[in-house]
Amino acid sequence: MREAAIRSSSAVFLTARLSVLRLRRSTKVSRKRGRIRKLRLLAVLTVLVVLSGMAFSFGLVRAVASEIPELDPAAQRTQVDGVVYASNGESVLTVLRGDESRVLLKNIRSISPIMRQAIVSDEDRRFYEHNGVDTRGIARALWQDIQSQAVVEGGSTITQQFVKNAYVRNEKTLARKVREAALAWQLEQRWPKDRILLAYLNTIYFGNDAYGIQQAARTYFDKGAKKLTLPEAALLAGLPADPSLYDPTQHPRAAKQRRHYVLRTMFEQGKITARQLQTASDAPLPKAEDVRLPGTQGPAQYFVNYVKDQLIAQYGAGRVFGGGLKVTSTIDLELQETARKAIDSILKTPNGPSAALVAIDPRTGAVKAMVGGSNFRESQFNLATQAERQPGSSFKPIVLASALRQGISPQTIFESKPVEIDAGDRIWRVTNYENEYLGRVDLARAMVSSDNAVYAQLTKLVGPKEIVKTAHALGIRSELDPYFSIGLGAVAVNPLDMTRAYATFANRGIRVDGALTKDRPRVIERVEFARTGRVSENRPMGKATMTTAQADLLTSILGRVVRSGTGKRAALVGRPAAGKTGTTDNYGDAWFVGYTPQLAVAVWVGYPDELKPMLTEFGGKPVAGGTLPALIWKSFMTRADKQLKLDPEQFPATPYIAAQEKRIVWRKGSYKLDNGYCPGTRAVAYFAGRGPSAQAKCYPNEVGVPFVVGKSVASANAALAEKPLGSELIGVPAKPGTRPGFVLKQEPRTGFLSAKDNVRLYVTRPDPRYGLLPNLVGSSATAARARLKTLRAKTKIRYATGVAGTVLDQNPQPGVAAGSGLKVTLVVGRATPTASP
């Protein structure tokens, strides 16, 4: 029974064991089959993804490739002529033809080899090596930008730039960038390099309305692209980077520098010799009067060119020329003719000075007339928009506007006298014309008399940087340096800028921009696109720069300038006018800028090609702003009134703005109220609720605290005693190796205290545990090392000829602070070896 039971239990155990083994085997098989299924599924998905990616890539390549024919300038859709009209919408100022600005060359051999080399050297030196996208060029450009901490070099290839110029879609997205790169790569697979280079040179913009290399060669040098020489090719190759900045008619110096850069690059690449580099760099630039697009004619060409510049900036040259734009401009051709006649009626000497005139409707910001020169065919340089000249005292209203914006009332009194103003790096000395001074005078009276001394002091009070901000807010777009001399008009502006600023005054502090062109002078009313019929309206958009009360107050003061001040010759009969004269110190520039409620006008008179003093041109007398410019202004405004049949409008009544005098002082970077103890204060009349509210912390018998950090205690005390001030000495542990007894810190560091107050001086002293480093010279090296060990100094031994074992020298010298970490070098003597007999 027992054996049977054992056999029975054994059988059960074996059966169970086999079942477990079968279960494990079944589980393993099941898991293995599951993994196989997952691997198969993963493999199928991978294949599908790869196939999908290949299909997508193939589709993308096909889609991109299908766009390549559209890039060919010769195969692009037919161009539609555009037109620029005068403000009446009927008079044609110019036709924007594609062939007016571009002539397509059909063969690369129609372009001189040196021109091809120049553009490749400057734009894409590896053009003949890469496949459309130059990774090495991108890396090089990135490295240059990192080193310069600015964008100084681009990484785009000629192929990419051509695609960007010819690509018809205008969205600025990452997808477009990727698509452009793909197009560039595809283009390189299908077009030979010379065809790409030809297409690029046929499409890029060279400035002065020249679009394409053939028209550029004709515009700048009156020859075909095949005949271009090395200096000519280098000049043209440098223009596409910035056609306005490197325009030889506007910026000859920058153009020469850019041309030399291209030549230098060609030399470094071995394409020209050193002698060719020097000869080409010395070659003259084309004369301004010779640079013109063939066939340009029609009324108001200076204005038309300015309109074209705005259109190109807005839409690109490709859409402007031949893109079918119908542009209605703001110019009134009758007013334009009136402006020309007004100038001719006053400036009658053929070789005398020239004039520029700009008229703006202050209510709409529309430029109604623009005279930029006497002969557009002889010179395309626009005196109204490109001539940056000093405005002299005609800039003073902008200084006063800055003061008004800060709450400073024109009732503020200044002393009219020779002044010296600390400009930081120099002393600015200011005197009045013919040394005539008014004594104590308010800002309004000083404006009427054009008092330099008063407005120099106002510039100091307001701050040059704030004047720059005000000028830009009023509509001046020229770059202005915040020098103190800005208050007297020693900055460079153009007549269009000045007209726009005064138009803001006339419009009661509201600057008018265009909805389409934003912060640019408004010369375009509307643009209609012929292909789509879409119309973009450049509606007037007002932006407040001053309160109406501030602007009206300024206008009332400038009205006094015309009635009884320096601008009396500009006064109109039976009509209010406001304005300001401007004359530079050497009589090289003369201005009158003024306005009525309906028209703002700036007139500049001078020699356009040089800063030549006009000492006898006004009947044997000097030309000031109140002479020829004021007479031209009056002549134009009188004729314009009759021509436009304007009903005389009065300026708003002079507003009363309550003012309160406050005594202020400059403390810690701003003006603060005097607390009754401040020296060097001045009284300023502020509009109610304006002016500083914080009080300065001044002291009785106040003296300035001198800066004595780094001085010895004796020198510091002597400097303080001169004020007079005392000192409170606080010991500070000196660093090992430094000499004690010097001022490490002071409180207060700067500022003011009452006379005989103490300045707290933190003076270095040796650590009392170690004291000063002793004089070890003459002692034994062993004793010196032991002594230094007690001072916790580290010793270094050097040997020199001398008494053996004796310290001959030490470094540092005795008297410095000892302590942990001090390193002392001991020069120890060593006997000289005896020579053998």
TASULBEL-V75870 format. One line per field, one symbol per residue. phi: phi as a letter, one per 40 degrees, with the letter a starting at -180 (. if undefined). A space follows every 50 residues. Layout:
phi=???
This chain:
phi=.ccccccccccccccccccccccccccccccccccccccccccccccccc ccccccccccccccccccdcccdcbcddcbcbbbbcccgbcccabccccc babccbbcccbddccccccccccacbdcbcbhbcccccccccccccccfa cbacbccccccccccccccbcbbcdccccccccccccccbbcdccccccc ccbccbgfgcbhccccccccbfacccbccdcccccccccdcadccbcccc bdcccccccccccccccccgcbccccdccccccccccdcccacdgcahcf cccdccccdcccccbgcccccgcgcbbccccbcccccccccccccbcbcd cccbbbabbbcccbgcccaabbicacccacccccbbccbccfcccddccc ccccccgccccdcbccadbbbccgcacccbbcdffbbbgcaccccccccf ccccccccdccchdccccdcdccchcbccbcccccccbgcbbbbdcdccc ccccdccfgbcbbbcccfcbdcbbcabbcccbgcbbccccbcbcbacccc ccccccccccdccabcbcccdccgacabiacaacdcgcbbbbbaabcbab bbbbbicccacbcccbcbfgbccbccbdccccdcccccccdcccfccdbc cdcccbbdbbcbcbacbfgacbccchbccgcacbcbddgbgcbccccbbc fcbccccbcgccdcccccccccccbbbbcbcbdccdgbccgbccabbcca hbacdgccbcbcbcaccccbgbcccbcgcccccccccccccgccbbbbba ciccgbccaaaccchcccidgcbbbbcbcadcdcccc
